[in-house]
Amino acid sequence: MSRFLVGLLGITVLMHLPVALAVAELARWAGVGSPALLGWAYAAAGVVLFVGRARAGMPDRRRHGLVVRLVDIPYFIHWCAAVWTLIPAVVATLVAVAVDLAHGASPHLPVRAYAYTYAAGLVVCGYGVLVRRRWYRVVEREVRLPGLDARLDGLRVAHLSDLHVGTMTPRSWGLAWSRAANLREPDLAVVTGDMVTSGGDFYDDVAAVIGALRAKMGVFASMGNHDYFGDGEPLVSRLRASGVGVLRNEGVLIERGGARLWLAAIDDTWTRRDDVAAAMRHRPPGVAAVLLAHDPKRFDEAADAGADLVLSGHTHGGQIAVPFFARAANLANFAYPYSLGFYRRGNAVLYVHPGLGTTGPPMRLGAAPEVTILVLRAGG
């Protein structure tokens, strides 16, 4: 984590260079004295505050609500706006210098472009932090499984993922998600990992949120990589004490009206605890299997092992995506072949949940948080 923090700090310093010039230009427009000094002081404060915010989240510690509202959230709006500014600033600088050289003029920095871009970034990122990440939706999606017993047709599965309950995603939000799922009267409720961001301060909150889910055939969870950014065992114990079935490389047989379904889960992939074969080992012949796998990269292996439906999360749909084209254009596409929504491989189906919480900067754009209700249908 220290190397990661150093790398982020270097990027933060770099992206505050155009911000310093942008703020100085905005100060000139406003008639503020010593605009250059103000711009560089503002940028320096942005770098210093980043270190405190980053350290406070590694691990995630409880902080006073006023600190979160008056310091953390405004800072992250600024930080995201600085990221928003960096690439356009680089492009504008290269274009301006090229044009100046082509006309035989002395190169200049396009500080006005920096100012416009940073101001626009504050508006867009303010929306992403204050509105979009809180504005979740409840969506019902049908999925057809050729191997599903016809007597299970219409089975309703509430799927939540990547809650990241913690300082930036409070218990109250999680309880609202659970209530929204319960209102749809699911037969099963599942949570596919990353229930916390890091550390153990919020384990009781997570247990309260997931323990509030209600489903006729039970509530089950699988572990994600963030659930082991600390000691994951106390989290497992608290969840089980709340009536949640935590499945780790194992499965259970679910029955309804004489029909059976194998519900299994693998443990975390990133810490190499996962074992698809073990999760599927005791599946009865001819029984459809639903596998919880936090990381969607295990879909191919799960399909080969006979899973009919794999439920994943992890990607958050990129957290940042092009509105209305989230699946085709989101940040997760750079790292994951399966980033958002449904995928098929033979008769197997994967659903990658967009997540509900956030990691890193607490912002979403174009990738809406979602409580998903999957309605299973028999037949191809």
C-alpha positions in Angstrom: 0.0 0.0 0.0 2.9 2.4 0.7 4.2 2.1 -2.9 0.7 2.6 -4.2 0.3 5.7 -2.0 3.6 7.1 -3.3 2.4 6.6 -6.9 -0.9 8.3 -6.2 0.9 11.1 -4.5 3.1 11.7 -7.6 0.0 11.8 -9.8 -1.7 14.1 -7.4 1.3 16.5 -7.5 1.3 16.4 -11.3 -2.4 17.1 -11.8 -2.2 20.1 -9.3 0.1 22.0 -11.6 -2.6 23.0 -14.1 -5.0 23.5 -11.2 -2.6 26.1 -9.6 -2.6 28.1 -12.9 -6.4 27.6 -13.2 -7.1 28.9 -9.8 -4.8 31.9 -10.3 -6.6 32.7 -13.6 -10.0 32.4 -11.8 -8.7 34.7 -9.1 -7.6 37.3 -11.7 -11.1 37.2 -13.2 -12.6 37.8 -9.7 -10.1 40.7 -9.0 -8.5 38.9 -6.1 -5.1 40.2 -5.0 -1.9 38.1 -5.5 -3.6 35.5 -7.7 -0.5 33.5 -8.5 0.3 33.1 -4.8 -3.3 32.0 -4.2 -3.2 29.5 -7.0 0.0 27.8 -5.8 -1.1 27.9 -2.1 -4.4 26.2 -3.2 -2.5 23.5 -5.1 -0.1 22.9 -2.2 -3.0 22.5 0.2 -4.6 20.0 -2.3 -1.5 17.9 -2.2 -1.1 18.0 1.6 -4.7 17.2 2.2 -4.5 14.2 -0.2 -2.0 12.5 2.1 -4.3 12.8 5.1 -7.3 11.6 3.2 -5.4 8.6 1.7 -3.9 7.6 5.1 -7.4 7.9 6.7 -8.7 5.2 4.3 -5.8 2.7 4.8 -7.5 1.2 6.8 -10.8 2.9 6.8 -11.3 4.5 10.3 -14.4 6.0 11.8 -14.3 9.8 11.6 -16.6 12.5 12.9 -19.5 13.2 10.5 -18.6 16.9 10.3 -15.1 16.1 9.2 -16.4 13.9 6.5 -19.0 16.4 5.3 -16.9 19.6 5.6 -13.4 18.3 4.7 -13.4 14.8 3.0 -16.3 15.2 0.6 -15.3 18.8 -0.6 -11.8 17.6 -1.0 -12.7 14.6 -3.1 -14.8 16.9 -5.4 -11.7 19.0 -5.9 -9.4 16.0 -6.4 -11.7 14.5 -9.0 -12.0 17.8 -10.7 -8.2 18.0 -10.8 -8.1 14.5 -12.5 -10.8 15.8 -14.9 -8.5 18.8 -15.7 -5.2 16.9 -16.3 -5.6 15.3 -19.7 -7.4 18.3 -21.4 -4.7 20.5 -19.9 -2.0 18.4 -21.4 -3.8 18.4 -24.8 -4.5 22.1 -24.7 -0.8 22.9 -23.8 0.5 20.8 -26.7 -1.9 22.4 -29.2 -1.1 25.9 -27.9 2.7 25.4 -28.1 2.4 23.8 -31.6 0.3 26.7 -32.9 2.7 29.3 -31.3 5.7 27.6 -32.9 3.9 27.4 -36.3 3.3 31.1 -36.2 6.8 31.9 -35.0 5.5 33.2 -31.6 6.8 32.5 -28.2 5.1 29.5 -26.6 2.5 30.2 -23.9 0.5 28.2 -21.5 -3.3 28.2 -22.2 -4.3 29.1 -18.6 -7.7 30.2 -19.7 -8.4 26.6 -20.9 -7.2 25.3 -17.6 -9.6 27.5 -15.7 -12.6 26.6 -17.8 -11.8 22.9 -17.5 -11.3 22.9 -13.8 -14.5 24.9 -13.2 -16.4 22.5 -15.3 -14.8 19.6 -13.4 -16.0 21.0 -10.1 -19.6 21.0 -11.4 -19.5 17.5 -13.0 -17.5 15.9 -10.1 -19.7 17.6 -7.6 -22.7 15.9 -9.2 -20.8 12.5 -9.2 -19.9 12.7 -5.5 -23.0 14.4 -4.1 -25.8 13.0 -6.3 -24.9 10.1 -8.6 -23.3 7.8 -6.1 -26.2 8.1 -3.7 -28.9 7.8 -6.4 -29.3 4.1 -6.7 -31.9 2.2 -8.7 -33.8 -1.0 -8.3 -33.8 -3.1 -11.5 -35.5 -6.4 -12.3 -33.7 -8.5 -15.0 -34.7 -11.9 -16.4 -32.1 -14.5 -17.1 -32.8 -17.8 -18.9 -30.9 -20.9 -17.8 -31.3 -24.0 -19.9 -30.4 -26.3 -17.0 -32.9 -24.8 -14.5 -35.7 -27.1 -13.2 -39.0 -25.8 -14.6 -40.4 -25.8 -11.1 -37.9 -23.1 -10.2 -39.1 -20.8 -13.1 -39.7 -17.3 -11.8 -37.3 -17.7 -8.8 -36.4 -14.2 -7.6 -32.8 -13.5 -6.5 -31.9 -10.2 -4.9 -28.3 -9.5 -5.9 -26.2 -6.8 -4.1 -22.5 -6.3 -4.4 -19.6 -4.0 -3.5 -21.3 -2.3 -0.6 -18.1 -0.8 0.7 -19.8 0.2 3.9 -17.6 2.7 5.8 -16.8 6.3 6.2 -17.9 7.4 2.8 -20.8 4.8 2.6 -22.7 4.9 5.9 -24.8 2.1 7.4 -28.0 4.2 6.6 -27.3 3.8 2.9 -26.8 0.1 3.2 -30.0 -0.3 5.2 -31.9 1.6 2.5 -30.5 -0.9 -0.1 -31.6 -3.8 2.0 -35.1 -2.4 2.4 -35.4 -1.8 -1.3 -34.4 -5.4 -2.0 -36.9 -6.7 0.6 -39.8 -4.8 -0.9 -39.3 -7.0 -4.1 -40.0 -10.1 -1.9 -37.0 -12.2 -3.2 -36.8 -15.9 -2.8 -33.0 -15.7 -2.3 -30.7 -12.8 -1.4 -27.0 -12.8 -2.2 -24.1 -10.4 -1.7 -21.0 -10.9 -3.9 -18.2 -9.5 -1.8 -16.4 -6.2 -0.9 -18.8 -5.5 1.9 -16.3 -3.1 3.5 -13.5 -1.0 2.1 -10.7 -1.9 4.5 -10.0 -2.6 8.2 -12.5 -3.8 10.8 -14.1 -0.6 12.1 -17.3 -1.2 10.1 -17.9 -5.0 10.5 -20.9 -4.5 12.8 -22.4 -2.1 10.3 -22.0 -4.6 7.5 -23.6 -7.3 9.6 -26.5 -5.1 10.3 -27.0 -4.2 6.7 -26.7 -7.7 5.2 -28.5 -9.2 8.2 -31.5 -6.9 7.4 -32.0 -8.7 4.1 -35.0 -11.0 4.0 -35.5 -13.8 1.6 -37.7 -16.9 1.8 -34.9 -19.3 1.0 -32.1 -17.5 2.8 -29.4 -14.8 2.6 -25.9 -15.8 1.4 -22.7 -13.9 0.9 -19.3 -14.5 -0.7 -16.0 -12.7 0.2 -14.2 -10.1 -1.9 -10.7 -8.8 -1.9 -11.5 -5.7 0.2 -13.0 -7.9 2.9 -9.5 -9.2 3.5 -7.9 -5.7 3.7 -7.8 -6.5 7.4 -8.7 -9.7 9.3 -11.7 -11.1 7.4 -12.5 -13.8 10.0 -14.3 -11.5 12.4 -16.4 -10.2 9.5 -17.4 -13.8 8.7 -18.3 -14.5 12.3 -20.5 -11.4 12.6 -22.3 -12.2 9.4 -23.0 -15.8 10.4 -24.2 -14.5 13.8 -26.7 -12.3 11.9 -28.1 -15.3 10.0 -26.2 -14.8 6.8 -24.7 -17.9 5.1 -21.1 -17.1 4.2 -20.0 -19.6 1.6 -16.3 -20.1 1.0 -15.4 -22.7 -1.6 -18.5 -24.6 -0.7 -22.2 -24.9 -1.6 -25.6 -25.6 -0.2 -28.6 -27.3 -1.7 -31.6 -25.1 -2.0 -35.0 -26.7 -2.4 -38.5 -25.4 -3.4 -41.5 -27.5 -4.3 -39.4 -30.6 -4.8 -37.0 -28.8 -7.2 -33.3 -28.3 -6.2 -30.7 -25.6 -6.9 -27.0 -25.7 -6.0 -25.9 -22.4 -4.6 -22.2 -22.1 -4.1 -19.4 -19.5 -3.8 -15.7 -19.2 -4.1 -13.5 -17.3 -1.7 -11.4 -14.3 -2.7 -9.4 -14.6 -5.8 -6.9 -11.8 -5.1 -5.6 -13.4 -1.9 -5.6 -16.8 -3.7 -8.2 -18.4 -1.4 -10.6 -19.3 -4.3 -11.3 -22.9 -5.4 -13.9 -23.3 -8.1 -13.6 -27.1 -8.1 -14.2 -27.3 -4.3 -17.3 -25.1 -4.6 -18.8 -27.3 -7.2 -17.6 -30.7 -5.9 -20.7 -31.8 -4.0 -23.2 -30.5 -6.6 -25.8 -33.3 -7.3 -25.9 -34.4 -10.9 -28.4 -32.7 -13.0 -29.0 -29.8 -10.6 -28.6 -26.3 -11.9 -25.8 -24.3 -10.1 -25.5 -20.7 -9.2 -22.0 -19.6 -8.2 -21.1 -16.5 -6.4 -17.7 -15.2 -7.5 -16.7 -11.7 -6.6 -14.1 -11.4 -9.4 -15.7 -11.9 -12.8 -12.4 -13.1 -14.2 -13.3 -16.6 -12.8 -16.3 -16.9 -15.1 -14.5 -19.0 -17.8 -13.3 -21.6 -15.2 -16.7 -21.6 -13.5 -18.5 -22.2 -16.8 -16.1 -25.1 -17.5 -16.9 -26.5 -14.1 -20.6 -26.6 -14.9 -22.0 -23.4 -13.3 -25.2 -22.3 -15.0 -25.2 -18.8 -13.5 -22.2 -16.9 -12.1 -22.9 -13.7 -10.1 -20.0 -11.3 -9.7 -19.2 -7.7 -8.9 -15.7 -6.1 -8.3 -15.6 -3.8 -11.3 -18.2 -1.3 -10.2 -19.0 -0.9 -13.9 -15.8 1.2 -13.9 -17.5 3.8 -11.5 -16.9 6.2 -14.4 -18.6 5.5 -17.7 -20.2 7.3 -20.6 -23.8 7.8 -19.8 -26.2 5.5 -21.7 -23.2 3.6 -23.0 -21.9 2.3 -19.7 -21.2 -1.3 -20.8 -19.3 -0.3 -23.9 -17.4 2.7 -22.5 -16.4 2.4 -18.8 -13.0 2.5 -17.1 -13.2 -1.2 -16.1 -13.0 -2.2 -19.7 -9.3 -1.5 -19.7 -8.7 -4.3 -17.1 -11.6 -6.7 -17.3 -13.0 -8.7 -20.2 -16.3 -8.9 -18.3 -17.0 -5.4 -16.9 -20.8 -4.9 -16.6 -24.0 -6.7 -17.2 -24.7 -10.1 -18.8 -22.3 -12.4 -20.7 -22.7 -15.9 -22.0 -20.3 -18.8 -22.6 -22.1 -21.8 -23.9 -25.0 -22.4 -21.6 -23.4 -20.5 -18.8 -24.5 -16.9 -17.9 -22.5 -14.3 -16.0 -24.0 -11.2 -14.4 -21.5 -8.5 -13.4 -23.2 -6.2 -10.8 -22.3 -2.5 -11.0 -21.9 -2.3 -7.3 -23.5 0.0 -4.7 -20.6 1.7 -2.9 -17.4 3.1 -4.2 -13.6 2.7 -3.7 -10.9 5.3 -4.3 -12.6 8.6 -5.0 -16.2 8.4 -3.9 -17.7 9.3 -7.2 -19.8 7.7 -9.9 -20.6 9.0 -13.4 -22.6 7.0 -15.9 -22.4 3.8 -13.8 -25.4 3.9 -11.6 -25.4 1.9 -8.2 -28.0 -0.8 -8.4 -30.1 -3.2 -6.3 -30.6 -6.0 -8.8 -33.5 -8.5 -8.8 -32.7 -11.4 -11.1 -35.7 -13.5 -12.2 -34.6 -17.0 -13.2 -36.3 -18.5 -16.2 -36.1 -22.1 -17.3 -35.2 -23.0 -20.8 -32.8 -21.5 -23.4 
